[in-house]
């Protein structure tokens, strides 16, 4: 499974390459963003995350990592709903 995830990420980024280049995003930076998100989730610093980057009306990067529920080990989904508490405090 650990070998499958990087292969899927590379495949997804290659498939998105025309969109990435048209919008000015660097595919390597997007790969690093995904790797960083996975590392944070693996280390337990965050339970999970969803990242969506768009430019000029096109979604360039949309990934989910980790879990949306740690107790049940339910994987994070791209359309997971988050409860956001106070957004006025840093």
PDB file of N, CA, C and O in Angstrom, chain B, residues numbered from 101:
ATOM      1  N   UNK B 101       0.824  -1.198   0.000  1.00  0.00           N
ATOM      2  CA  UNK B 101       0.000   0.000   0.000  1.00  0.00           C
ATOM      3  C   UNK B 101       0.866   1.260   0.000  1.00  0.00           C
ATOM      4  O   UNK B 101       0.543   2.243  -0.666  1.00  0.00           O
ATOM      5  N   UNK B 102       1.982   1.222   0.761  1.00  0.00           N
ATOM      6  CA  UNK B 102       2.839   2.403   0.823  1.00  0.00           C
ATOM      7  C   UNK B 102       3.452   2.722  -0.535  1.00  0.00           C
ATOM      8  O   UNK B 102       3.726   3.886  -0.828  1.00  0.00           O
ATOM      9  N   UNK B 103       3.671   1.716  -1.361  1.00  0.00           N
ATOM     10  CA  UNK B 103       4.219   1.942  -2.697  1.00  0.00           C
ATOM     11  C   UNK B 103       3.141   2.397  -3.664  1.00  0.00           C
ATOM     12  O   UNK B 103       3.419   3.106  -4.631  1.00  0.00           O
ATOM     13  N   UNK B 104       1.925   1.988  -3.401  1.00  0.00           N
ATOM     14  CA  UNK B 104       0.818   2.325  -4.292  1.00  0.00           C
ATOM     15  C   UNK B 104       0.473   3.808  -4.228  1.00  0.00           C
ATOM     16  O   UNK B 104       0.196   4.422  -5.258  1.00  0.00           O
ATOM     17  N   UNK B 105       0.486   4.388  -3.035  1.00  0.00           N
ATOM     18  CA  UNK B 105       0.089   5.790  -2.872  1.00  0.00           C
ATOM     19  C   UNK B 105       0.994   6.730  -3.673  1.00  0.00           C
ATOM     20  O   UNK B 105       0.477   7.559  -4.422  1.00  0.00           O
ATOM     21  N   UNK B 106       2.339   6.635  -3.545  1.00  0.00           N
ATOM     22  CA  UNK B 106       3.168   7.534  -4.370  1.00  0.00           C
ATOM     23  C   UNK B 106       2.943   7.334  -5.867  1.00  0.00           C
ATOM     24  O   UNK B 106       2.963   8.296  -6.635  1.00  0.00           O
ATOM     25  N   UNK B 107       2.730   6.090  -6.278  1.00  0.00           N
ATOM     26  CA  UNK B 107       2.484   5.832  -7.699  1.00  0.00           C
ATOM     27  C   UNK B 107       1.196   6.502  -8.155  1.00  0.00           C
ATOM     28  O   UNK B 107       1.135   7.065  -9.248  1.00  0.00           O
ATOM     29  N   UNK B 108       0.172   6.439  -7.318  1.00  0.00           N
ATOM     30  CA  UNK B 108      -1.095   7.089  -7.657  1.00  0.00           C
ATOM     31  C   UNK B 108      -0.944   8.606  -7.701  1.00  0.00           C
ATOM     32  O   UNK B 108      -1.520   9.269  -8.564  1.00  0.00           O
ATOM     33  N   UNK B 109      -0.164   9.152  -6.763  1.00  0.00           N
ATOM     34  CA  UNK B 109       0.050  10.603  -6.731  1.00  0.00           C
ATOM     35  C   UNK B 109       0.765  11.054  -8.000  1.00  0.00           C
ATOM     36  O   UNK B 109       0.364  12.034  -8.628  1.00  0.00           O
ATOM     37  N   UNK B 110       1.817  10.343  -8.375  1.00  0.00           N
ATOM     38  CA  UNK B 110       2.560  10.704  -9.585  1.00  0.00           C
ATOM     39  C   UNK B 110       1.662  10.599 -10.809  1.00  0.00           C
ATOM     40  O   UNK B 110       1.678  11.473 -11.675  1.00  0.00           O
ATOM     41  N   UNK B 111       0.879   9.527 -10.878  1.00  0.00           N
ATOM     42  CA  UNK B 111      -0.041   9.350 -12.001  1.00  0.00           C
ATOM     43  C   UNK B 111      -1.045  10.493 -12.068  1.00  0.00           C
ATOM     44  O   UNK B 111      -1.310  11.035 -13.142  1.00  0.00           O
ATOM     45  N   UNK B 112      -1.600  10.855 -10.918  1.00  0.00           N
ATOM     46  CA  UNK B 112      -2.579  11.945 -10.881  1.00  0.00           C
ATOM     47  C   UNK B 112      -1.946  13.265 -11.303  1.00  0.00           C
ATOM     48  O   UNK B 112      -2.554  14.041 -12.039  1.00  0.00           O
ATOM     49  N   UNK B 113      -0.733  13.518 -10.840  1.00  0.00           N
ATOM     50  CA  UNK B 113      -0.067  14.764 -11.207  1.00  0.00           C
ATOM     51  C   UNK B 113       0.289  14.793 -12.692  1.00  0.00           C
ATOM     52  O   UNK B 113       0.188  15.835 -13.338  1.00  0.00           O
ATOM     53  N   UNK B 114       0.699  13.659 -13.223  1.00  0.00           N
ATOM     54  CA  UNK B 114       0.984  13.616 -14.658  1.00  0.00           C
ATOM     55  C   UNK B 114      -0.282  13.829 -15.473  1.00  0.00           C
ATOM     56  O   UNK B 114      -0.260  14.498 -16.507  1.00  0.00           O
ATOM     57  N   UNK B 115      -1.376  13.260 -15.007  1.00  0.00           N
ATOM     58  CA  UNK B 115      -2.649  13.443 -15.707  1.00  0.00           C
ATOM     59  C   UNK B 115      -3.098  14.896 -15.645  1.00  0.00           C
ATOM     60  O   UNK B 115      -3.740  15.395 -16.569  1.00  0.00           O
ATOM     61  N   UNK B 116      -2.758  15.569 -14.557  1.00  0.00           N
ATOM     62  CA  UNK B 116      -3.165  16.963 -14.376  1.00  0.00           C
ATOM     63  C   UNK B 116      -2.142  17.935 -14.947  1.00  0.00           C
ATOM     64  O   UNK B 116      -2.371  19.144 -14.916  1.00  0.00           O
ATOM     65  N   UNK B 117      -1.034  17.450 -15.462  1.00  0.00           N
ATOM     66  CA  UNK B 117       0.061  18.313 -15.914  1.00  0.00           C
ATOM     67  C   UNK B 117      -0.379  19.424 -16.863  1.00  0.00           C
ATOM     68  O   UNK B 117       0.052  20.562 -16.676  1.00  0.00           O
ATOM     69  N   UNK B 118      -1.218  19.160 -17.877  1.00  0.00           N
ATOM     70  CA  UNK B 118      -1.627  20.268 -18.741  1.00  0.00           C
ATOM     71  C   UNK B 118      -2.355  21.361 -17.966  1.00  0.00           C
ATOM     72  O   UNK B 118      -2.132  22.548 -18.204  1.00  0.00           O
ATOM     73  N   UNK B 119      -3.217  20.965 -17.045  1.00  0.00           N
ATOM     74  CA  UNK B 119      -3.927  21.937 -16.223  1.00  0.00           C
ATOM     75  C   UNK B 119      -2.948  22.689 -15.337  1.00  0.00           C
ATOM     76  O   UNK B 119      -3.053  23.906 -15.182  1.00  0.00           O
ATOM     77  N   UNK B 120      -2.001  21.969 -14.758  1.00  0.00           N
ATOM     78  CA  UNK B 120      -1.009  22.583 -13.884  1.00  0.00           C
ATOM     79  C   UNK B 120      -0.210  23.624 -14.653  1.00  0.00           C
ATOM     80  O   UNK B 120      -0.041  24.745 -14.174  1.00  0.00           O
ATOM     81  N   UNK B 121       0.279  23.280 -15.825  1.00  0.00           N
ATOM     82  CA  UNK B 121       1.101  24.225 -16.577  1.00  0.00           C
ATOM     83  C   UNK B 121       0.286  25.417 -17.075  1.00  0.00           C
ATOM     84  O   UNK B 121       0.799  26.536 -17.109  1.00  0.00           O
ATOM     85  N   UNK B 122      -0.960  25.203 -17.458  1.00  0.00           N
ATOM     86  CA  UNK B 122      -1.807  26.300 -17.939  1.00  0.00           C
ATOM     87  C   UNK B 122      -2.079  27.324 -16.844  1.00  0.00           C
ATOM     88  O   UNK B 122      -2.211  28.517 -17.118  1.00  0.00           O
ATOM     89  N   UNK B 123      -2.162  26.857 -15.614  1.00  0.00           N
ATOM     90  CA  UNK B 123      -2.519  27.748 -14.522  1.00  0.00           C
ATOM     91  C   UNK B 123      -1.313  28.310 -13.796  1.00  0.00           C
ATOM     92  O   UNK B 123      -1.464  29.155 -12.913  1.00  0.00           O
ATOM     93  N   UNK B 124      -0.122  27.862 -14.148  1.00  0.00           N
ATOM     94  CA  UNK B 124       1.078  28.410 -13.542  1.00  0.00           C
ATOM     95  C   UNK B 124       1.529  27.705 -12.277  1.00  0.00           C
ATOM     96  O   UNK B 124       2.459  28.176 -11.622  1.00  0.00           O
ATOM     97  N   UNK B 125       0.908  26.600 -11.912  1.00  0.00           N
ATOM     98  CA  UNK B 125       1.352  25.843 -10.747  1.00  0.00           C
ATOM     99  C   UNK B 125       2.485  24.912 -11.151  1.00  0.00           C
ATOM    100  O   UNK B 125       2.489  24.369 -12.256  1.00  0.00           O
ATOM    101  N   UNK B 126       3.432  24.733 -10.264  1.00  0.00           N
ATOM    102  CA  UNK B 126       4.558  23.833 -10.485  1.00  0.00           C
ATOM    103  C   UNK B 126       4.189  22.451  -9.954  1.00  0.00           C
ATOM    104  O   UNK B 126       3.892  22.308  -8.768  1.00  0.00           O
ATOM    105  N   UNK B 127       4.205  21.434 -10.811  1.00  0.00           N
ATOM    106  CA  UNK B 127       3.826  20.072 -10.415  1.00  0.00           C
ATOM    107  C   UNK B 127       4.690  19.563  -9.270  1.00  0.00           C
ATOM    108  O   UNK B 127       4.201  18.835  -8.406  1.00  0.00           O
ATOM    109  N   UNK B 128       5.955  19.931  -9.252  1.00  0.00           N
ATOM    110  CA  UNK B 128       6.854  19.493  -8.173  1.00  0.00           C
ATOM    111  C   UNK B 128       6.410  20.073  -6.828  1.00  0.00           C
ATOM    112  O   UNK B 128       6.443  19.383  -5.809  1.00  0.00           O
ATOM    113  N   UNK B 129       5.999  21.331  -6.829  1.00  0.00           N
ATOM    114  CA  UNK B 129       5.528  21.945  -5.576  1.00  0.00           C
ATOM    115  C   UNK B 129       4.243  21.282  -5.096  1.00  0.00           C
ATOM    116  O   UNK B 129       4.044  21.119  -3.892  1.00  0.00           O
ATOM    117  N   UNK B 130       3.376  20.902  -6.017  1.00  0.00           N
ATOM    118  CA  UNK B 130       2.150  20.210  -5.633  1.00  0.00           C
ATOM    119  C   UNK B 130       2.470  18.841  -5.045  1.00  0.00           C
ATOM    120  O   UNK B 130       1.815  18.401  -4.101  1.00  0.00           O
ATOM    121  N   UNK B 131       3.464  18.173  -5.593  1.00  0.00           N
ATOM    122  CA  UNK B 131       3.896  16.887  -5.048  1.00  0.00           C
ATOM    123  C   UNK B 131       4.426  17.078  -3.633  1.00  0.00           C
ATOM    124  O   UNK B 131       4.131  16.277  -2.746  1.00  0.00           O
ATOM    125  N   UNK B 132       5.206  18.133  -3.415  1.00  0.00           N
ATOM    126  CA  UNK B 132       5.728  18.410  -2.068  1.00  0.00           C
ATOM    127  C   UNK B 132       4.595  18.730  -1.103  1.00  0.00           C
ATOM    128  O   UNK B 132       4.648  18.333   0.062  1.00  0.00           O
ATOM    129  N   UNK B 133       3.580  19.435  -1.564  1.00  0.00           N
ATOM    130  CA  UNK B 133       2.431  19.746  -0.701  1.00  0.00           C
ATOM    131  C   UNK B 133       1.734  18.463  -0.274  1.00  0.00           C
ATOM    132  O   UNK B 133       1.390  18.298   0.896  1.00  0.00           O
ATOM    133  N   UNK B 134       1.527  17.569  -1.205  1.00  0.00           N
ATOM    134  CA  UNK B 134       0.888  16.281  -0.897  1.00  0.00           C
ATOM    135  C   UNK B 134       1.748  15.486   0.083  1.00  0.00           C
ATOM    136  O   UNK B 134       1.230  14.921   1.047  1.00  0.00           O
ATOM    137  N   UNK B 135       3.053  15.441  -0.159  1.00  0.00           N
ATOM    138  CA  UNK B 135       3.970  14.710   0.715  1.00  0.00           C
ATOM    139  C   UNK B 135       3.940  15.285   2.124  1.00  0.00           C
ATOM    140  O   UNK B 135       3.946  14.537   3.102  1.00  0.00           O
ATOM    141  N   UNK B 136       3.908  16.601   2.230  1.00  0.00           N
ATOM    142  CA  UNK B 136       3.868  17.258   3.552  1.00  0.00           C
ATOM    143  C   UNK B 136       2.562  16.929   4.270  1.00  0.00           C
ATOM    144  O   UNK B 136       2.568  16.638   5.466  1.00  0.00           O
ATOM    145  N   UNK B 137       1.452  16.974   3.554  1.00  0.00           N
ATOM    146  CA  UNK B 137       0.160  16.625   4.165  1.00  0.00           C
ATOM    147  C   UNK B 137       0.183  15.190   4.673  1.00  0.00           C
ATOM    148  O   UNK B 137      -0.266  14.919   5.786  1.00  0.00           O
ATOM    149  N   UNK B 138       0.698  14.277   3.873  1.00  0.00           N
ATOM    150  CA  UNK B 138       0.773  12.871   4.279  1.00  0.00           C
ATOM    151  C   UNK B 138       1.659  12.705   5.502  1.00  0.00           C
ATOM    152  O   UNK B 138       1.328  11.939   6.407  1.00  0.00           O
ATOM    153  N   UNK B 139       2.787  13.419   5.540  1.00  0.00           N
ATOM    154  CA  UNK B 139       3.710  13.327   6.670  1.00  0.00           C
ATOM    155  C   UNK B 139       3.050  13.816   7.957  1.00  0.00           C
ATOM    156  O   UNK B 139       3.197  13.184   9.004  1.00  0.00           O
ATOM    157  N   UNK B 140       2.334  14.922   7.894  1.00  0.00           N
ATOM    158  CA  UNK B 140       1.648  15.442   9.079  1.00  0.00           C
ATOM    159  C   UNK B 140       0.619  14.447   9.599  1.00  0.00           C
ATOM    160  O   UNK B 140       0.494  14.256  10.809  1.00  0.00           O
ATOM    161  N   UNK B 141      -0.110  13.820   8.700  1.00  0.00           N
ATOM    162  CA  UNK B 141      -1.119  12.839   9.102  1.00  0.00           C
ATOM    163  C   UNK B 141      -0.463  11.574   9.648  1.00  0.00           C
ATOM    164  O   UNK B 141      -0.922  11.022  10.648  1.00  0.00           O
ATOM    165  N   UNK B 142       0.592  11.117   9.009  1.00  0.00           N
ATOM    166  CA  UNK B 142       1.289   9.905   9.444  1.00  0.00           C
ATOM    167  C   UNK B 142       1.903  10.085  10.827  1.00  0.00           C
ATOM    168  O   UNK B 142       1.859   9.167  11.645  1.00  0.00           O
ATOM    169  N   UNK B 143       2.475  11.258  11.099  1.00  0.00           N
ATOM    170  CA  UNK B 143       3.093  11.544  12.397  1.00  0.00           C
ATOM    171  C   UNK B 143       2.061  11.800  13.487  1.00  0.00           C
ATOM    172  O   UNK B 143       2.409  11.879  14.665  1.00  0.00           O
ATOM    173  N   UNK B 144       0.808  11.929  13.108  1.00  0.00           N
ATOM    174  CA  UNK B 144      -0.235  12.196  14.085  1.00  0.00           C
ATOM    175  C   UNK B 144      -0.354  13.659  14.470  1.00  0.00           C
ATOM    176  O   UNK B 144      -1.047  13.992  15.432  1.00  0.00           O
ATOM    177  N   UNK B 145       0.312  14.538  13.732  1.00  0.00           N
ATOM    178  CA  UNK B 145       0.216  15.969  14.019  1.00  0.00           C
ATOM    179  C   UNK B 145      -1.148  16.518  13.614  1.00  0.00           C
ATOM    180  O   UNK B 145      -1.633  17.489  14.195  1.00  0.00           O
ATOM    181  N   UNK B 146      -1.753  15.897  12.626  1.00  0.00           N
ATOM    182  CA  UNK B 146      -3.126  16.210  12.226  1.00  0.00           C
ATOM    183  C   UNK B 146      -3.832  14.880  11.978  1.00  0.00           C
ATOM    184  O   UNK B 146      -3.197  13.922  11.535  1.00  0.00           O
ATOM    185  N   UNK B 147      -5.124  14.803  12.252  1.00  0.00           N
ATOM    186  CA  UNK B 147      -5.824  13.546  11.955  1.00  0.00           C
ATOM    187  C   UNK B 147      -6.008  13.346  10.453  1.00  0.00           C
ATOM    188  O   UNK B 147      -5.937  12.222   9.957  1.00  0.00           O
ATOM    189  N   UNK B 148      -6.244  14.430   9.741  1.00  0.00           N
ATOM    190  CA  UNK B 148      -6.448  14.353   8.302  1.00  0.00           C
ATOM    191  C   UNK B 148      -6.577  15.750   7.731  1.00  0.00           C
ATOM    192  O   UNK B 148      -6.672  16.733   8.465  1.00  0.00           O
ATOM    193  N   UNK B 149      -6.579  15.821   6.412  1.00  0.00           N
ATOM    194  CA  UNK B 149      -6.673  17.125   5.758  1.00  0.00           C
ATOM    195  C   UNK B 149      -7.201  16.963   4.341  1.00  0.00           C
ATOM    196  O   UNK B 149      -7.073  15.911   3.716  1.00  0.00           O
ATOM    197  N   UNK B 150      -7.798  18.043   3.863  1.00  0.00           N
ATOM    198  CA  UNK B 150      -8.225  18.134   2.469  1.00  0.00           C
ATOM    199  C   UNK B 150      -7.654  19.441   1.938  1.00  0.00           C
ATOM    200  O   UNK B 150      -7.799  20.491   2.564  1.00  0.00           O
ATOM    201  N   UNK B 151      -7.010  19.370   0.790  1.00  0.00           N
ATOM    202  CA  UNK B 151      -6.462  20.577   0.182  1.00  0.00           C
ATOM    203  C   UNK B 151      -7.004  20.692  -1.236  1.00  0.00           C
ATOM    204  O   UNK B 151      -6.971  19.737  -2.012  1.00  0.00           O
ATOM    205  N   UNK B 152      -7.503  21.875  -1.555  1.00  0.00           N
ATOM    206  CA  UNK B 152      -7.976  22.162  -2.905  1.00  0.00           C
ATOM    207  C   UNK B 152      -7.335  23.467  -3.343  1.00  0.00           C
ATOM    208  O   UNK B 152      -7.463  24.489  -2.669  1.00  0.00           O
ATOM    209  N   UNK B 153      -6.651  23.428  -4.464  1.00  0.00           N
ATOM    210  CA  UNK B 153      -6.059  24.625  -5.046  1.00  0.00           C
ATOM    211  C   UNK B 153      -6.665  24.831  -6.423  1.00  0.00           C
ATOM    212  O   UNK B 153      -6.755  23.903  -7.226  1.00  0.00           O
ATOM    213  N   UNK B 154      -7.076  26.054  -6.679  1.00  0.00           N
ATOM    214  CA  UNK B 154      -7.662  26.382  -7.980  1.00  0.00           C
ATOM    215  C   UNK B 154      -7.110  27.717  -8.447  1.00  0.00           C
ATOM    216  O   UNK B 154      -6.759  28.584  -7.647  1.00  0.00           O
ATOM    217  N   UNK B 155      -7.045  27.856  -9.746  1.00  0.00           N
ATOM    218  CA  UNK B 155      -6.614  29.121 -10.336  1.00  0.00           C
ATOM    219  C   UNK B 155      -7.305  29.265 -11.682  1.00  0.00           C
ATOM    220  O   UNK B 155      -7.419  28.312 -12.453  1.00  0.00           O
ATOM    221  N   UNK B 156      -7.756  30.466 -11.937  1.00  0.00           N
ATOM    222  CA  UNK B 156      -8.437  30.780 -13.202  1.00  0.00           C
ATOM    223  C   UNK B 156      -9.606  29.842 -13.474  1.00  0.00           C
ATOM    224  O   UNK B 156      -9.845  29.428 -14.609  1.00  0.00           O
ATOM    225  N   UNK B 157     -10.325  29.519 -12.409  1.00  0.00           N
ATOM    226  CA  UNK B 157     -11.524  28.706 -12.547  1.00  0.00           C
ATOM    227  C   UNK B 157     -11.297  27.216 -12.725  1.00  0.00           C
ATOM    228  O   UNK B 157     -12.252  26.471 -12.946  1.00  0.00           O
ATOM    229  N   UNK B 158     -10.046  26.765 -12.632  1.00  0.00           N
ATOM    230  CA  UNK B 158      -9.751  25.342 -12.796  1.00  0.00           C
ATOM    231  C   UNK B 158      -9.166  24.775 -11.516  1.00  0.00           C
ATOM    232  O   UNK B 158      -8.284  25.379 -10.906  1.00  0.00           O
ATOM    233  N   UNK B 159      -9.661  23.612 -11.110  1.00  0.00           N
ATOM    234  CA  UNK B 159      -9.084  22.921  -9.962  1.00  0.00           C
ATOM    235  C   UNK B 159      -7.789  22.281 -10.429  1.00  0.00           C
ATOM    236  O   UNK B 159      -7.769  21.498 -11.379  1.00  0.00           O
ATOM    237  N   UNK B 160      -6.710  22.628  -9.743  1.00  0.00           N
ATOM    238  CA  UNK B 160      -5.393  22.139 -10.112  1.00  0.00           C
ATOM    239  C   UNK B 160      -4.967  20.994  -9.201  1.00  0.00           C
ATOM    240  O   UNK B 160      -4.267  20.077  -9.631  1.00  0.00           O
ATOM    241  N   UNK B 161      -5.389  21.050  -7.950  1.00  0.00           N
ATOM    242  CA  UNK B 161      -4.953  20.071  -6.954  1.00  0.00           C
ATOM    243  C   UNK B 161      -6.095  19.866  -5.975  1.00  0.00           C
ATOM    244  O   UNK B 161      -6.614  20.833  -5.416  1.00  0.00           O
ATOM    245  N   UNK B 162      -6.490  18.625  -5.763  1.00  0.00           N
ATOM    246  CA  UNK B 162      -7.557  18.317  -4.812  1.00  0.00           C
ATOM    247  C   UNK B 162      -7.254  16.949  -4.222  1.00  0.00           C
ATOM    248  O   UNK B 162      -7.454  15.925  -4.876  1.00  0.00           O
ATOM    249  N   UNK B 163      -6.774  16.936  -2.989  1.00  0.00           N
ATOM    250  CA  UNK B 163      -6.340  15.696  -2.350  1.00  0.00           C
ATOM    251  C   UNK B 163      -6.846  15.624  -0.914  1.00  0.00           C
ATOM    252  O   UNK B 163      -7.061  16.647  -0.264  1.00  0.00           O
ATOM    253  N   UNK B 164      -7.030  14.408  -0.436  1.00  0.00           N
ATOM    254  CA  UNK B 164      -7.415  14.148   0.950  1.00  0.00           C
ATOM    255  C   UNK B 164      -6.454  13.122   1.527  1.00  0.00           C
ATOM    256  O   UNK B 164      -6.096  12.152   0.859  1.00  0.00           O
ATOM    257  N   UNK B 165      -6.036  13.339   2.774  1.00  0.00           N
ATOM    258  CA  UNK B 165      -5.144  12.399   3.458  1.00  0.00           C
ATOM    259  C   UNK B 165      -5.636  12.180   4.877  1.00  0.00           C
ATOM    260  O   UNK B 165      -6.381  12.998   5.417  1.00  0.00           O
ATOM    261  N   UNK B 166      -5.223  11.086   5.473  1.00  0.00           N
ATOM    262  CA  UNK B 166      -5.528  10.821   6.873  1.00  0.00           C
ATOM    263  C   UNK B 166      -6.945  10.341   7.090  1.00  0.00           C
ATOM    264  O   UNK B 166      -7.566   9.733   6.218  1.00  0.00           O
ATOM    265  N   UNK B 167      -7.441  10.636   8.294  1.00  0.00           N
ATOM    266  CA  UNK B 167      -8.750  10.141   8.713  1.00  0.00           C
ATOM    267  C   UNK B 167      -9.679  11.284   9.090  1.00  0.00           C
ATOM    268  O   UNK B 167      -9.252  12.291   9.654  1.00  0.00           O
ATOM    269  N   UNK B 168     -10.961  11.112   8.767  1.00  0.00           N
ATOM    270  CA  UNK B 168     -11.951  12.080   9.237  1.00  0.00           C
ATOM    271  C   UNK B 168     -12.465  11.676  10.609  1.00  0.00           C
ATOM    272  O   UNK B 168     -13.042  12.501  11.317  1.00  0.00           O
ATOM    273  N   UNK B 169     -12.264  10.412  11.001  1.00  0.00           N
ATOM    274  CA  UNK B 169     -12.619   9.932  12.337  1.00  0.00           C
ATOM    275  C   UNK B 169     -11.550   8.947  12.779  1.00  0.00           C
ATOM    276  O   UNK B 169     -11.433   7.851  12.229  1.00  0.00           O
ATOM    277  N   UNK B 170     -10.758   9.351  13.790  1.00  0.00           N
ATOM    278  CA  UNK B 170      -9.662   8.504  14.249  1.00  0.00           C
ATOM    279  C   UNK B 170     -10.156   7.235  14.933  1.00  0.00           C
ATOM    280  O   UNK B 170      -9.555   6.173  14.776  1.00  0.00           O
ATOM    281  N   UNK B 171     -11.247   7.338  15.691  1.00  0.00           N
ATOM    282  CA  UNK B 171     -11.754   6.179  16.431  1.00  0.00           C
ATOM    283  C   UNK B 171     -12.192   5.062  15.497  1.00  0.00           C
ATOM    284  O   UNK B 171     -11.879   3.895  15.733  1.00  0.00           O
ATOM    285  N   UNK B 172     -12.905   5.407  14.451  1.00  0.00           N
ATOM    286  CA  UNK B 172     -13.397   4.387  13.515  1.00  0.00           C
ATOM    287  C   UNK B 172     -12.446   4.175  12.338  1.00  0.00           C
ATOM    288  O   UNK B 172     -12.661   3.297  11.502  1.00  0.00           O
ATOM    289  N   UNK B 173     -11.379   5.003  12.285  1.00  0.00           N
ATOM    290  CA  UNK B 173     -10.399   4.936  11.193  1.00  0.00           C
ATOM    291  C   UNK B 173     -11.060   5.171   9.831  1.00  0.00           C
ATOM    292  O   UNK B 173     -10.660   4.595   8.820  1.00  0.00           O
ATOM    293  N   UNK B 174     -12.082   6.031   9.834  1.00  0.00           N
ATOM    294  CA  UNK B 174     -12.763   6.374   8.581  1.00  0.00           C
ATOM    295  C   UNK B 174     -11.864   7.315   7.782  1.00  0.00           C
ATOM    296  O   UNK B 174     -11.509   8.387   8.273  1.00  0.00           O
ATOM    297  N   UNK B 175     -11.493   6.935   6.572  1.00  0.00           N
ATOM    298  CA  UNK B 175     -10.582   7.768   5.781  1.00  0.00           C
ATOM    299  C   UNK B 175     -11.193   9.133   5.429  1.00  0.00           C
ATOM    300  O   UNK B 175     -12.401   9.268   5.234  1.00  0.00           O
ATOM    301  N   UNK B 176     -10.318  10.122   5.358  1.00  0.00           N
ATOM    302  CA  UNK B 176     -10.727  11.449   4.919  1.00  0.00           C
ATOM    303  C   UNK B 176     -11.130  11.361   3.449  1.00  0.00           C
ATOM    304  O   UNK B 176     -10.483  10.673   2.659  1.00  0.00           O
ATOM    305  N   UNK B 177     -12.192  12.056   3.097  1.00  0.00           N
ATOM    306  CA  UNK B 177     -12.669  12.110   1.714  1.00  0.00           C
ATOM    307  C   UNK B 177     -12.497  13.538   1.195  1.00  0.00           C
ATOM    308  O   UNK B 177     -12.422  14.485   1.978  1.00  0.00           O
ATOM    309  N   UNK B 178     -12.436  13.679  -0.097  1.00  0.00           N
ATOM    310  CA  UNK B 178     -12.309  15.014  -0.679  1.00  0.00           C
ATOM    311  C   UNK B 178     -13.508  15.893  -0.354  1.00  0.00           C
ATOM    312  O   UNK B 178     -13.392  17.119  -0.340  1.00  0.00           O
ATOM    313  N   UNK B 179     -14.657  15.281  -0.093  1.00  0.00           N
ATOM    314  CA  UNK B 179     -15.859  16.058   0.217  1.00  0.00           C
ATOM    315  C   UNK B 179     -16.240  15.981   1.697  1.00  0.00           C
ATOM    316  O   UNK B 179     -17.394  16.221   2.052  1.00  0.00           O
ATOM    317  N   UNK B 180     -15.274  15.648   2.562  1.00  0.00           N
ATOM    318  CA  UNK B 180     -15.547  15.590   4.000  1.00  0.00           C
ATOM    319  C   UNK B 180     -15.978  16.961   4.509  1.00  0.00           C
ATOM    320  O   UNK B 180     -15.497  17.994   4.044  1.00  0.00           O
ATOM    321  N   UNK B 181     -16.891  16.948   5.471  1.00  0.00           N
ATOM    322  CA  UNK B 181     -17.383  18.188   6.073  1.00  0.00           C
ATOM    323  C   UNK B 181     -16.649  18.407   7.384  1.00  0.00           C
ATOM    324  O   UNK B 181     -16.524  17.487   8.193  1.00  0.00           O
ATOM    325  N   UNK B 182     -16.163  19.624   7.595  1.00  0.00           N
ATOM    326  CA  UNK B 182     -15.416  19.974   8.794  1.00  0.00           C
ATOM    327  C   UNK B 182     -16.251  20.887   9.676  1.00  0.00           C
ATOM    328  O   UNK B 182     -16.973  21.754   9.184  1.00  0.00           O
ATOM    329  N   UNK B 183     -16.146  20.684  10.986  1.00  0.00           N
ATOM    330  CA  UNK B 183     -16.745  21.621  11.929  1.00  0.00           C
ATOM    331  C   UNK B 183     -15.684  22.670  12.233  1.00  0.00           C
ATOM    332  O   UNK B 183     -14.603  22.348  12.726  1.00  0.00           O
ATOM    333  N   UNK B 184     -15.994  23.911  11.939  1.00  0.00           N
ATOM    334  CA  UNK B 184     -15.055  24.994  12.194  1.00  0.00           C
ATOM    335  C   UNK B 184     -15.596  25.802  13.358  1.00  0.00           C
ATOM    336  O   UNK B 184     -16.706  26.332  13.306  1.00  0.00           O
ATOM    337  N   UNK B 185     -14.795  25.887  14.408  1.00  0.00           N
ATOM    338  CA  UNK B 185     -15.213  26.655  15.579  1.00  0.00           C
ATOM    339  C   UNK B 185     -14.884  28.128  15.330  1.00  0.00           C
ATOM    340  O   UNK B 185     -15.134  28.632  14.235  1.00  0.00           O
ATOM    341  N   UNK B 186     -14.348  28.803  16.291  1.00  0.00           N
ATOM    342  CA  UNK B 186     -14.089  30.229  16.174  1.00  0.00           C
ATOM    343  C   UNK B 186     -13.021  30.519  15.124  1.00  0.00           C
ATOM    344  O   UNK B 186     -11.902  30.013  15.209  1.00  0.00           O
ATOM    345  N   UNK B 187     -13.365  31.317  14.160  1.00  0.00           N
ATOM    346  CA  UNK B 187     -12.411  31.725  13.131  1.00  0.00           C
ATOM    347  C   UNK B 187     -11.828  33.108  13.425  1.00  0.00           C
ATOM    348  O   UNK B 187     -11.033  33.625  12.640  1.00  0.00           O
ATOM    349  N   UNK B 188     -12.224  33.714  14.559  1.00  0.00           N
ATOM    350  CA  UNK B 188     -11.724  35.045  14.881  1.00  0.00           C
ATOM    351  C   UNK B 188     -10.450  34.992  15.702  1.00  0.00           C
ATOM    352  O   UNK B 188      -9.777  36.010  15.866  1.00  0.00           O
ATOM    353  N   UNK B 189     -10.109  33.824  16.219  1.00  0.00           N
ATOM    354  CA  UNK B 189      -8.895  33.686  17.026  1.00  0.00           C
ATOM    355  C   UNK B 189      -7.821  33.002  16.194  1.00  0.00           C
ATOM    356  O   UNK B 189      -8.100  32.040  15.479  1.00  0.00           O
ATOM    357  N   UNK B 190      -6.589  33.503  16.288  1.00  0.00           N
ATOM    358  CA  UNK B 190      -5.507  32.866  15.512  1.00  0.00           C
ATOM    359  C   UNK B 190      -5.132  31.511  16.068  1.00  0.00           C
ATOM    360  O   UNK B 190      -4.243  30.848  15.533  1.00  0.00           O
TER     361      UNK B 190
END
